[in-house]
Amino acid sequence: MLLSLFRRTGRGGLAHWFRIEGLLAHANLSAAVPRLSVSVAALVVSLAMLTAVAIMVGSFRDTVSYWVGQTLQADLFVSTADRAPVGPAATISEEAEQLIVAHPAVAAVDQFRTVDLPYGQDNDLIILGAGDFPVLLAHGGLLFKSPSDGRAAVARAAGAEMVLVSETFSLKYGAGVGDRITLDTPLGPRAFQVAAVYYDYSSDRGLVVMDRATFERHYGAQRPVGLTVYLEETADPEVVREELTAVLGTSRRLFIRTNATLRTEVLRIFDATFAITYALEAIAIFVAIMGVVTTLLALVLERRRELAVLRLVGAGRRQIRRMVVIEAVVLGALSQGLGLVIGVVLSLILIYVINVQSFGWTIQFQLPFGFFLRSTLLIALATALAGLYPARVATRVTAEGAR
């Protein structure tokens, strides 16, 4: 359909911009619509997937960047060197915690403890976390999905039989504000009311957080796996970090990261995670462009007599080369235009359907106009370069035909 539309409407534009070579390119492409359709379709699919993934990844990155900026409010983050995604994690000793709390620049410390719990009919592993809600209210920050006054909900949950749940947990298990969820404890199943649902992009397993006092009442006192350290306003995080590192020494195997370092690390890991996606997309586009080259080459060989006639009536080699390159650029431009449109539609499906069903994360949709411009110029350049070889073959064919 796209090529048929081009056949009806593209003649005037090509004649205006490229003169006689544009008219010839339009005539050649119009005569080969059935043959070109397969190659153009392959390139459109590749470009559409590249566009969709780029929109999804860019929107996801902007969302995570905003979430990190709003959630990571502490100045320093202390964690153990021995950590695993599933299973028991190493803890921070009381001695190390006291050394950190004793630093004169430390204003508050929030302990965080996590355990893996089976939940639901399929006994899926979720993460149960415990933190100091009073410290969170005074210094921390969470992005709440519901209710609108999340801080009031946290205040109500402090010390009570109430929990906060991540958006992933809420969507996966249908648990909203006011609902009750049942968690396994050493004394048997216990019901807790959901006080709030908050945005979280650290895990797709689902996260339930309760106040440390509530956690210790049901699970006993346990050492934390991490500490979030809030400093006095005049303190320099880098200086305090160096001082704490010297005090703690290397034998305790603790990592101390500043806020800026952790934010940078989060985005670095994010970019590294999706690097392979772009590599696979680049390979797909390269293969599709090679398909366009092959099609153009086949058309050149089929038009040997026509090209020879053009040479006999006065067409120069430069004009023949230009004509074939224009054909390649037109195919690339048409594919890119349709690919962008289909890619935007696919990105909406990726963000609002597939991503939500797979991970339970809400992503704020963003259109990367800079990417649209760069990719369009890149595809035009790539297809122009890809047309050079068929153009060279065309000049050789015309020379042999003329003899």
C-alpha positions as CSV (number, residue, x, y, z in Angstrom):
1,M,0.0,0.0,0.0
2,L,2.8,2.4,0.8
3,L,4.6,1.7,-2.4
4,S,1.4,2.1,-4.4
5,L,0.8,5.4,-2.7
6,F,4.3,6.5,-3.6
7,R,3.7,5.5,-7.2
8,R,0.7,7.8,-7.4
9,T,2.0,10.8,-5.5
10,G,5.8,10.7,-5.4
11,R,6.6,11.7,-9.0
12,G,6.3,15.4,-8.5
13,G,8.5,15.6,-5.4
14,L,11.3,13.5,-6.9
15,A,11.2,15.5,-10.1
16,H,11.4,18.8,-8.2
17,W,14.3,17.7,-6.0
18,F,16.3,15.4,-8.3
19,R,15.3,16.4,-11.8
20,I,15.5,13.7,-14.5
21,E,17.3,11.2,-12.2
22,G,14.4,11.5,-9.8
23,L,11.8,10.9,-12.6
24,L,13.7,7.8,-13.7
25,A,14.0,6.5,-10.1
26,H,10.3,7.0,-9.6
27,A,9.5,5.1,-12.9
28,N,11.8,2.3,-12.0
29,L,10.4,1.8,-8.4
30,S,6.8,2.1,-9.7
31,A,7.4,-0.7,-12.1
32,A,8.8,-3.0,-9.4
33,V,6.3,-2.6,-6.6
34,P,5.5,-6.3,-6.2
35,R,9.3,-7.2,-6.1
36,L,10.1,-4.3,-3.7
37,S,7.3,-5.0,-1.3
38,V,9.0,-7.9,0.5
39,S,12.2,-6.0,1.1
40,V,10.5,-2.9,2.2
41,A,8.3,-4.9,4.6
42,A,11.3,-6.5,6.2
43,L,13.0,-3.1,6.7
44,V,9.8,-1.6,8.0
45,V,9.4,-4.4,10.6
46,S,13.0,-3.9,11.8
47,L,12.7,-0.2,12.0
48,A,9.4,-0.4,13.8
49,M,10.8,-2.7,16.4
50,L,13.8,-0.5,16.8
51,T,11.5,2.5,17.3
52,A,9.2,0.7,19.7
53,V,12.1,-0.6,21.8
54,A,13.8,2.9,21.8
55,I,10.6,4.6,23.0
56,M,10.0,1.9,25.7
57,V,13.6,2.0,26.9
58,G,13.8,5.8,26.8
59,S,10.5,6.1,28.7
60,F,11.6,3.5,31.2
61,R,15.0,5.2,31.7
62,D,13.3,8.6,32.3
63,T,10.9,7.0,34.7
64,V,13.6,5.2,36.7
65,S,15.7,8.4,36.7
66,Y,12.9,10.3,38.2
67,W,12.1,7.5,40.7
68,V,15.7,7.3,41.8
69,G,15.8,11.1,42.3
70,Q,12.7,11.1,44.4
71,T,13.3,7.8,46.4
72,L,17.0,7.9,47.2
73,Q,17.1,10.8,49.6
74,A,19.8,9.5,52.0
75,D,23.3,10.9,51.7
76,L,25.1,7.5,52.2
77,F,24.0,3.9,51.6
78,V,25.8,1.1,53.4
79,S,25.5,-2.5,52.2
80,T,27.3,-5.7,52.7
81,A,29.7,-7.1,50.1
82,D,28.1,-10.5,50.1
83,R,24.6,-10.2,48.6
84,A,22.5,-12.5,46.5
85,P,19.2,-11.8,44.6
86,V,17.5,-14.8,46.4
87,G,18.2,-16.3,49.8
88,P,19.7,-15.1,53.1
89,A,21.9,-12.1,52.8
90,A,24.9,-11.1,55.0
91,T,24.0,-8.6,57.7
92,I,25.7,-5.5,59.2
93,S,27.0,-6.1,62.7
94,E,25.9,-4.0,65.6
95,E,29.4,-2.8,66.2
96,A,29.7,-1.5,62.6
97,E,26.3,0.2,63.0
98,Q,27.3,1.9,66.2
99,L,30.5,3.2,64.6
100,I,28.4,4.8,61.8
101,V,25.9,6.2,64.2
102,A,28.6,7.7,66.4
103,H,30.0,9.9,63.6
104,P,29.2,13.5,64.5
105,A,27.9,14.3,61.0
106,V,25.3,11.6,61.0
107,A,21.8,12.9,61.7
108,A,19.8,9.7,61.4
109,V,20.2,6.0,60.3
110,D,17.5,3.8,58.9
111,Q,18.0,0.1,59.2
112,F,16.6,-2.1,56.4
113,R,16.1,-5.8,56.6
114,T,14.8,-8.2,53.9
115,V,13.6,-11.8,53.9
116,D,12.2,-14.0,51.2
117,L,8.7,-15.3,51.8
118,P,6.5,-17.6,49.8
119,Y,3.2,-16.0,48.9
120,G,0.1,-16.9,47.0
121,Q,-1.3,-20.1,45.7
122,D,1.9,-20.8,43.7
123,N,4.2,-20.0,46.7
124,D,6.0,-17.3,44.7
125,L,8.9,-15.8,46.5
126,I,8.3,-12.2,47.5
127,I,10.5,-9.8,49.4
128,L,9.5,-8.7,52.9
129,G,11.3,-5.6,54.0
130,A,11.5,-3.8,57.3
131,G,12.5,-0.2,57.9
132,D,12.2,2.6,60.4
133,F,9.0,4.4,59.4
134,P,9.6,7.4,61.7
135,V,13.0,7.9,60.1
136,L,11.4,7.5,56.7
137,L,8.8,10.2,57.5
138,A,11.4,12.6,58.8
139,H,14.1,12.2,56.1
140,G,13.1,9.7,53.4
141,G,10.9,9.8,50.4
142,L,8.7,7.3,48.4
143,L,6.6,7.8,45.3
144,F,3.1,6.7,46.2
145,K,0.6,5.4,43.7
146,S,-2.2,5.4,46.3
147,P,-3.5,7.0,48.4
148,S,-2.6,10.5,47.4
149,D,-1.4,11.3,51.0
150,G,1.2,8.6,51.2
151,R,3.0,10.2,54.2
152,A,-0.2,10.0,56.3
153,A,-0.5,6.3,55.4
154,V,3.1,5.7,56.5
155,A,2.4,7.4,59.8
156,R,-0.6,5.2,60.4
157,A,1.4,2.1,59.6
158,A,4.2,2.8,62.0
159,G,4.0,0.1,64.7
160,A,0.6,-1.1,63.5
161,E,-0.5,-4.3,61.8
162,M,-0.2,-2.5,58.4
163,V,2.2,-2.7,55.5
164,L,3.2,-0.8,52.3
165,V,3.3,-2.8,49.1
166,S,5.0,-2.1,45.8
167,E,3.1,-1.5,42.6
168,T,4.3,-4.9,41.3
169,F,2.9,-6.7,44.3
170,S,-0.4,-4.8,44.1
171,L,-0.9,-5.7,40.4
172,K,0.3,-9.2,40.6
173,Y,-1.8,-10.2,43.6
174,G,-4.7,-7.7,43.4
175,A,-3.9,-6.1,46.7
176,G,-5.0,-2.5,47.0
177,V,-5.2,0.1,49.8
178,G,-7.4,-1.2,52.6
179,D,-7.1,-4.9,51.5
180,R,-5.7,-7.5,53.9
181,I,-2.9,-9.8,52.9
182,T,-1.7,-12.9,54.8
183,L,2.0,-13.4,55.4
184,D,3.7,-16.5,56.9
185,T,5.4,-15.8,60.2
186,P,7.3,-18.1,62.7
187,L,4.0,-18.1,64.8
188,G,1.8,-18.9,61.8
189,P,-0.1,-16.9,59.1
190,R,-0.9,-13.3,60.1
191,A,-3.1,-10.8,58.3
192,F,-1.8,-7.3,57.6
193,Q,-3.7,-4.3,56.1
194,V,-2.3,-2.6,53.0
195,A,-1.8,1.1,54.0
196,A,-0.3,2.3,50.7
197,V,0.9,1.3,47.3
198,Y,4.2,2.8,46.2
199,Y,6.2,2.8,42.9
200,D,9.2,0.6,42.9
201,Y,11.5,-0.5,40.1
202,S,14.1,-2.4,42.0
203,S,12.5,-5.9,41.7
204,D,9.7,-7.5,39.8
205,R,9.1,-10.1,42.5
206,G,6.9,-7.9,44.6
207,L,7.9,-6.0,47.8
208,V,6.1,-5.7,51.1
209,V,7.5,-3.3,53.7
210,M,6.5,-3.0,57.3
211,D,7.7,-0.9,60.2
212,R,10.7,-2.4,62.1
213,A,8.7,-2.5,65.3
214,T,6.0,-4.6,63.6
215,F,8.6,-6.8,61.9
216,E,10.4,-7.6,65.2
217,R,7.0,-8.4,66.8
218,H,6.3,-11.1,64.3
219,Y,9.8,-12.2,63.1
220,G,12.0,-11.3,65.9
221,A,14.9,-8.9,66.1
222,Q,17.3,-9.3,63.1
223,R,20.3,-7.4,62.0
224,P,19.9,-5.2,58.9
225,V,21.3,-6.0,55.5
226,G,21.6,-2.2,54.7
227,L,21.7,1.2,56.3
228,T,20.6,4.5,54.8
229,V,22.5,7.3,56.4
230,Y,21.2,10.9,56.6
231,L,23.8,13.5,57.3
232,E,23.7,17.0,58.7
233,E,23.0,19.7,56.1
234,T,26.5,21.1,56.3
235,A,28.3,17.7,56.0
236,D,30.1,16.7,52.8
237,P,29.0,13.1,51.9
238,E,32.3,12.3,50.2
239,V,34.4,13.4,53.2
240,V,32.1,11.5,55.6
241,R,32.3,8.4,53.4
242,E,36.1,8.5,53.5
243,E,36.1,8.9,57.3
244,L,33.6,6.1,57.8
245,T,35.6,3.8,55.5
246,A,38.7,4.5,57.5
247,V,37.0,3.8,60.8
248,L,35.2,0.6,59.6
249,G,38.3,-0.8,57.9
250,T,38.3,-3.5,55.2
251,S,37.7,-6.5,57.4
252,R,34.0,-5.8,57.7
253,R,33.4,-6.0,54.0
254,L,31.0,-3.1,53.7
255,F,30.3,-0.9,50.7
256,I,29.5,2.8,51.4
257,R,28.1,4.7,48.4
258,T,27.2,8.3,48.2
259,N,23.8,9.4,46.9
260,A,25.3,10.7,43.6
261,T,27.4,7.5,43.1
262,L,24.5,5.2,43.7
263,R,22.2,7.1,41.2
264,T,25.0,7.0,38.6
265,E,25.4,3.3,39.2
266,V,21.7,2.6,38.9
267,L,21.5,4.3,35.5
268,R,24.8,2.6,34.3
269,I,23.4,-0.8,35.1
270,F,20.2,0.2,33.4
271,D,22.0,1.2,30.2
272,A,24.2,-1.9,30.3
273,T,21.1,-4.1,30.6
274,F,19.5,-2.8,27.4
275,A,22.8,-2.6,25.4
276,I,22.3,-6.1,23.9
277,T,18.8,-5.0,22.8
278,Y,20.1,-2.3,20.6
279,A,22.8,-4.6,19.3
280,L,20.2,-7.2,18.2
281,E,18.1,-4.4,16.6
282,A,21.2,-3.1,14.7
283,I,21.8,-6.6,13.3
284,A,18.1,-6.9,12.2
285,I,18.3,-3.5,10.4
286,F,21.6,-4.5,8.7
287,V,20.1,-7.7,7.4
288,A,17.0,-5.8,6.2
289,I,19.1,-3.2,4.4
290,M,21.1,-6.0,2.8
291,G,17.8,-7.3,1.5
292,V,17.1,-3.9,-0.1
293,V,20.6,-4.0,-1.7
294,T,19.9,-7.5,-3.1
295,T,16.6,-6.4,-4.5
296,L,18.1,-3.3,-6.1
297,L,20.9,-5.4,-7.5
298,A,18.4,-7.9,-9.0
299,L,16.4,-5.0,-10.6
300,V,19.6,-3.5,-12.1
301,L,20.5,-6.8,-13.7
302,E,16.9,-7.2,-15.0
303,R,17.1,-3.7,-16.5
304,R,20.3,-4.2,-18.4
305,R,18.7,-3.4,-21.8
306,E,16.9,-0.3,-20.4
307,L,20.1,1.0,-18.8
308,A,22.0,0.4,-22.1
309,V,19.3,2.4,-23.9
310,L,19.7,5.3,-21.4
311,R,23.5,5.3,-22.0
312,L,22.9,5.3,-25.8
313,V,20.5,8.3,-25.6
314,G,23.1,10.3,-23.6
315,A,22.8,9.4,-19.9
316,G,26.1,9.6,-18.2
317,R,27.5,7.1,-15.7
318,R,27.2,9.7,-12.9
319,Q,23.5,10.1,-13.7
320,I,23.0,6.3,-13.7
321,R,24.7,6.0,-10.3
322,R,22.7,8.9,-8.9
323,M,19.4,7.3,-10.2
324,V,20.1,4.0,-8.4
325,V,21.2,5.8,-5.1
326,I,18.0,7.8,-5.2
327,E,16.0,4.6,-5.5
328,A,17.8,3.2,-2.4
329,V,17.3,6.4,-0.4
330,V,13.6,6.5,-1.3
331,L,13.1,3.0,-0.1
332,G,14.9,3.8,3.1
333,A,12.8,7.0,3.7
334,L,9.5,5.2,3.0
335,S,10.5,2.4,5.3
336,Q,11.6,4.8,8.0
337,G,8.4,6.8,7.8
338,L,6.1,3.8,8.1
339,G,8.5,2.2,10.7
340,L,8.2,5.3,13.0
341,V,4.4,5.2,12.8
342,I,4.1,1.5,13.5
343,G,6.9,1.7,16.1
344,V,4.9,4.3,18.2
345,V,1.9,2.0,18.1
346,L,4.0,-1.0,19.2
347,S,5.6,1.1,22.0
348,L,2.2,1.8,23.4
349,I,1.5,-1.9,23.5
350,L,4.9,-2.6,25.1
351,I,4.5,0.0,27.8
352,Y,0.9,-0.2,28.7
353,V,0.2,-3.9,28.1
354,I,3.2,-6.2,27.9
355,N,5.3,-4.4,30.5
356,V,2.5,-4.1,33.0
357,Q,1.6,-7.8,32.6
358,S,5.2,-9.0,32.7
359,F,6.7,-6.8,35.5
360,G,3.8,-4.8,37.0
361,W,5.7,-1.5,36.5
362,T,4.1,1.8,35.4
363,I,6.2,3.6,32.8
364,Q,5.6,7.3,31.9
365,F,5.4,7.5,28.1
366,Q,7.9,9.8,26.4
367,L,8.5,10.4,22.7
368,P,12.3,10.7,21.9
369,F,12.2,13.2,19.1
370,G,16.0,13.4,19.1
371,F,16.1,9.7,18.4
372,F,13.5,10.1,15.6
373,L,15.7,12.7,13.8
374,R,18.9,10.8,14.3
375,S,17.5,7.5,13.2
376,T,15.9,9.0,10.1
377,L,19.2,10.6,9.0
378,L,21.1,7.4,9.8
379,I,18.7,5.3,7.8
380,A,18.8,7.7,4.8
381,L,22.6,7.7,5.0
382,A,22.8,3.9,5.4
383,T,20.5,3.2,2.5
384,A,22.4,5.7,0.3
385,L,25.6,3.9,1.1
386,A,23.9,0.6,0.5
387,G,22.9,1.7,-3.0
388,L,26.4,2.5,-4.0
389,Y,27.2,-1.1,-5.0
390,P,24.1,-1.6,-7.1
391,A,24.8,1.8,-8.7
392,R,28.4,0.7,-9.5
393,V,27.0,-2.5,-11.1
394,A,24.5,-0.5,-13.1
395,T,27.3,1.7,-14.6
396,R,29.2,-1.5,-15.5
397,V,26.1,-3.1,-17.0
398,T,25.4,0.0,-19.1
399,A,28.9,0.2,-20.4
400,E,28.8,-3.5,-21.4
401,G,25.4,-3.0,-23.0
402,A,26.5,0.0,-24.9
403,R,29.4,-2.0,-26.5
